[in-house]
Amino acid sequence: VGFRRVNQPRSVQIYMNEAGVAEEQARQHIRNLLRNAWRTLNRKLLSAQQQQQQIAFSRSFMNVALNIARVSQCMYDYEDGISALEHESMDHIYSLIAEPIQTA
């Protein structure tokens, strides 16, 4: 998880106030939450695909939804890539969509 922003994301500020912890501890907590959420999401998706379970949504719909989540996370971590001076963010987004990770 990136967190390269200079300003504090709102989630970090909220956790700092709620838990009474320092900024770095709050950032680590948010990173762990995001990492665990992605692990759970990926594990469930892979499990359903491997077991070829009956799924309420089509595989293509699930892939689109997952790609939107990936792009959202990338934009959160690395800003939008358009207003930023670097084109690194656009490269990250392109790699998420055009070059997906092979699961099998």
CNS distance restraints for C-alpha pairs under 8 A (distance, minus, plus):
assign (resid   1 and name CA) (resid  31 and name CA) 5.97 0.50 0.50
assign (resid   1 and name CA) (resid  34 and name CA) 7.58 0.50 0.50
assign (resid   1 and name CA) (resid  35 and name CA) 7.26 0.50 0.50
assign (resid   1 and name CA) (resid  77 and name CA) 6.93 0.50 0.50
assign (resid   2 and name CA) (resid  77 and name CA) 4.92 0.50 0.50
assign (resid   2 and name CA) (resid  78 and name CA) 6.88 0.50 0.50
assign (resid   3 and name CA) (resid  27 and name CA) 7.88 0.50 0.50
assign (resid   3 and name CA) (resid  77 and name CA) 5.24 0.50 0.50
assign (resid   3 and name CA) (resid  78 and name CA) 7.41 0.50 0.50
assign (resid   4 and name CA) (resid  77 and name CA) 6.67 0.50 0.50
assign (resid   4 and name CA) (resid  78 and name CA) 6.73 0.50 0.50
assign (resid   5 and name CA) (resid   9 and name CA) 7.88 0.50 0.50
assign (resid   5 and name CA) (resid  77 and name CA) 7.41 0.50 0.50
assign (resid   5 and name CA) (resid  78 and name CA) 7.37 0.50 0.50
assign (resid   5 and name CA) (resid  79 and name CA) 7.82 0.50 0.50
assign (resid   8 and name CA) (resid  12 and name CA) 6.33 0.50 0.50
assign (resid   8 and name CA) (resid  13 and name CA) 6.59 0.50 0.50
assign (resid   9 and name CA) (resid  13 and name CA) 6.63 0.50 0.50
assign (resid  10 and name CA) (resid  14 and name CA) 6.15 0.50 0.50
assign (resid  11 and name CA) (resid  15 and name CA) 6.20 0.50 0.50
assign (resid  11 and name CA) (resid  30 and name CA) 7.29 0.50 0.50
assign (resid  12 and name CA) (resid  16 and name CA) 6.07 0.50 0.50
assign (resid  12 and name CA) (resid  23 and name CA) 7.02 0.50 0.50
assign (resid  12 and name CA) (resid  26 and name CA) 5.44 0.50 0.50
assign (resid  12 and name CA) (resid  27 and name CA) 5.78 0.50 0.50
assign (resid  12 and name CA) (resid  30 and name CA) 6.84 0.50 0.50
assign (resid  13 and name CA) (resid  17 and name CA) 6.30 0.50 0.50
assign (resid  13 and name CA) (resid  23 and name CA) 7.75 0.50 0.50
assign (resid  13 and name CA) (resid  26 and name CA) 7.79 0.50 0.50
assign (resid  14 and name CA) (resid  18 and name CA) 6.09 0.50 0.50
assign (resid  15 and name CA) (resid  19 and name CA) 5.73 0.50 0.50
assign (resid  15 and name CA) (resid  20 and name CA) 7.61 0.50 0.50
assign (resid  15 and name CA) (resid  21 and name CA) 7.69 0.50 0.50
assign (resid  15 and name CA) (resid  26 and name CA) 5.94 0.50 0.50
assign (resid  16 and name CA) (resid  20 and name CA) 5.21 0.50 0.50
assign (resid  16 and name CA) (resid  21 and name CA) 5.04 0.50 0.50
assign (resid  16 and name CA) (resid  22 and name CA) 6.29 0.50 0.50
assign (resid  16 and name CA) (resid  23 and name CA) 6.43 0.50 0.50
assign (resid  16 and name CA) (resid  26 and name CA) 5.70 0.50 0.50
assign (resid  17 and name CA) (resid  21 and name CA) 7.41 0.50 0.50
assign (resid  21 and name CA) (resid  25 and name CA) 6.19 0.50 0.50
assign (resid  21 and name CA) (resid  26 and name CA) 6.38 0.50 0.50
assign (resid  22 and name CA) (resid  26 and name CA) 6.30 0.50 0.50
assign (resid  23 and name CA) (resid  27 and name CA) 6.12 0.50 0.50
assign (resid  24 and name CA) (resid  28 and name CA) 6.17 0.50 0.50
assign (resid  25 and name CA) (resid  29 and name CA) 6.18 0.50 0.50
assign (resid  26 and name CA) (resid  30 and name CA) 6.27 0.50 0.50
assign (resid  27 and name CA) (resid  31 and name CA) 6.12 0.50 0.50
assign (resid  28 and name CA) (resid  32 and name CA) 6.16 0.50 0.50
assign (resid  29 and name CA) (resid  33 and name CA) 6.29 0.50 0.50
assign (resid  30 and name CA) (resid  34 and name CA) 6.22 0.50 0.50
assign (resid  31 and name CA) (resid  35 and name CA) 6.00 0.50 0.50
assign (resid  32 and name CA) (resid  36 and name CA) 5.98 0.50 0.50
assign (resid  33 and name CA) (resid  37 and name CA) 6.12 0.50 0.50
assign (resid  34 and name CA) (resid  38 and name CA) 6.20 0.50 0.50
assign (resid  35 and name CA) (resid  39 and name CA) 6.18 0.50 0.50
assign (resid  36 and name CA) (resid  40 and name CA) 6.15 0.50 0.50
assign (resid  37 and name CA) (resid  41 and name CA) 6.14 0.50 0.50
assign (resid  38 and name CA) (resid  42 and name CA) 5.95 0.50 0.50
assign (resid  39 and name CA) (resid  43 and name CA) 5.87 0.50 0.50
assign (resid  40 and name CA) (resid  44 and name CA) 6.11 0.50 0.50
assign (resid  41 and name CA) (resid  45 and name CA) 6.19 0.50 0.50
assign (resid  42 and name CA) (resid  46 and name CA) 6.00 0.50 0.50
assign (resid  43 and name CA) (resid  47 and name CA) 5.93 0.50 0.50
assign (resid  44 and name CA) (resid  48 and name CA) 6.11 0.50 0.50
assign (resid  45 and name CA) (resid  49 and name CA) 6.25 0.50 0.50
assign (resid  46 and name CA) (resid  50 and name CA) 5.98 0.50 0.50
assign (resid  46 and name CA) (resid 103 and name CA) 7.87 0.50 0.50
assign (resid  47 and name CA) (resid  51 and name CA) 6.03 0.50 0.50
assign (resid  48 and name CA) (resid  52 and name CA) 5.68 0.50 0.50
assign (resid  48 and name CA) (resid  53 and name CA) 5.30 0.50 0.50
assign (resid  48 and name CA) (resid  55 and name CA) 7.64 0.50 0.50
assign (resid  49 and name CA) (resid  53 and name CA) 6.78 0.50 0.50
assign (resid  57 and name CA) (resid  61 and name CA) 6.40 0.50 0.50
assign (resid  57 and name CA) (resid  62 and name CA) 6.62 0.50 0.50
assign (resid  58 and name CA) (resid  62 and name CA) 6.39 0.50 0.50
assign (resid  59 and name CA) (resid  63 and name CA) 6.16 0.50 0.50
assign (resid  60 and name CA) (resid  64 and name CA) 6.23 0.50 0.50
assign (resid  61 and name CA) (resid  65 and name CA) 6.20 0.50 0.50
assign (resid  62 and name CA) (resid  66 and name CA) 6.05 0.50 0.50
assign (resid  63 and name CA) (resid  67 and name CA) 6.06 0.50 0.50
assign (resid  64 and name CA) (resid  68 and name CA) 6.23 0.50 0.50
assign (resid  65 and name CA) (resid  69 and name CA) 6.37 0.50 0.50
assign (resid  66 and name CA) (resid  70 and name CA) 6.20 0.50 0.50
assign (resid  67 and name CA) (resid  71 and name CA) 6.14 0.50 0.50
assign (resid  67 and name CA) (resid  96 and name CA) 7.15 0.50 0.50
assign (resid  67 and name CA) (resid  97 and name CA) 6.45 0.50 0.50
assign (resid  68 and name CA) (resid  72 and name CA) 6.10 0.50 0.50
assign (resid  69 and name CA) (resid  73 and name CA) 6.19 0.50 0.50
assign (resid  70 and name CA) (resid  74 and name CA) 6.14 0.50 0.50
assign (resid  70 and name CA) (resid  96 and name CA) 6.96 0.50 0.50
assign (resid  71 and name CA) (resid  75 and name CA) 6.04 0.50 0.50
assign (resid  71 and name CA) (resid  93 and name CA) 5.87 0.50 0.50
assign (resid  71 and name CA) (resid  96 and name CA) 7.17 0.50 0.50
assign (resid  72 and name CA) (resid  76 and name CA) 6.14 0.50 0.50
assign (resid  73 and name CA) (resid  77 and name CA) 6.17 0.50 0.50
assign (resid  74 and name CA) (resid  78 and name CA) 5.89 0.50 0.50
assign (resid  74 and name CA) (resid  79 and name CA) 7.55 0.50 0.50
assign (resid  74 and name CA) (resid  89 and name CA) 7.39 0.50 0.50
assign (resid  74 and name CA) (resid  92 and name CA) 7.07 0.50 0.50
assign (resid  74 and name CA) (resid  93 and name CA) 6.74 0.50 0.50
assign (resid  75 and name CA) (resid  79 and name CA) 4.74 0.50 0.50
assign (resid  75 and name CA) (resid  80 and name CA) 4.97 0.50 0.50
assign (resid  75 and name CA) (resid  81 and name CA) 7.47 0.50 0.50
assign (resid  75 and name CA) (resid  89 and name CA) 7.13 0.50 0.50
assign (resid  75 and name CA) (resid  93 and name CA) 7.98 0.50 0.50
assign (resid  76 and name CA) (resid  80 and name CA) 7.50 0.50 0.50
assign (resid  78 and name CA) (resid  89 and name CA) 5.75 0.50 0.50
assign (resid  79 and name CA) (resid  84 and name CA) 6.86 0.50 0.50
assign (resid  79 and name CA) (resid  89 and name CA) 6.94 0.50 0.50
assign (resid  80 and name CA) (resid  84 and name CA) 6.74 0.50 0.50
assign (resid  80 and name CA) (resid  89 and name CA) 6.60 0.50 0.50
assign (resid  80 and name CA) (resid  90 and name CA) 7.82 0.50 0.50
assign (resid  81 and name CA) (resid  85 and name CA) 7.57 0.50 0.50
assign (resid  81 and name CA) (resid  86 and name CA) 6.81 0.50 0.50
assign (resid  81 and name CA) (resid  87 and name CA) 5.78 0.50 0.50
assign (resid  81 and name CA) (resid  88 and name CA) 6.86 0.50 0.50
assign (resid  81 and name CA) (resid  89 and name CA) 4.53 0.50 0.50
assign (resid  81 and name CA) (resid  90 and name CA) 5.32 0.50 0.50
assign (resid  82 and name CA) (resid  87 and name CA) 7.56 0.50 0.50
assign (resid  82 and name CA) (resid  90 and name CA) 7.79 0.50 0.50
assign (resid  87 and name CA) (resid  91 and name CA) 6.51 0.50 0.50
assign (resid  88 and name CA) (resid  92 and name CA) 6.33 0.50 0.50
assign (resid  89 and name CA) (resid  93 and name CA) 6.26 0.50 0.50
assign (resid  90 and name CA) (resid  94 and name CA) 6.03 0.50 0.50
assign (resid  91 and name CA) (resid  95 and name CA) 6.13 0.50 0.50
assign (resid  92 and name CA) (resid  96 and name CA) 6.31 0.50 0.50
assign (resid  93 and name CA) (resid  97 and name CA) 6.41 0.50 0.50
assign (resid  94 and name CA) (resid  98 and name CA) 5.53 0.50 0.50
assign (resid  94 and name CA) (resid  99 and name CA) 7.22 0.50 0.50
assign (resid  95 and name CA) (resid  99 and name CA) 4.84 0.50 0.50
assign (resid  95 and name CA) (resid 100 and name CA) 6.84 0.50 0.50
assign (resid  96 and name CA) (resid 100 and name CA) 5.55 0.50 0.50
assign (resid  96 and name CA) (resid 101 and name CA) 7.94 0.50 0.50
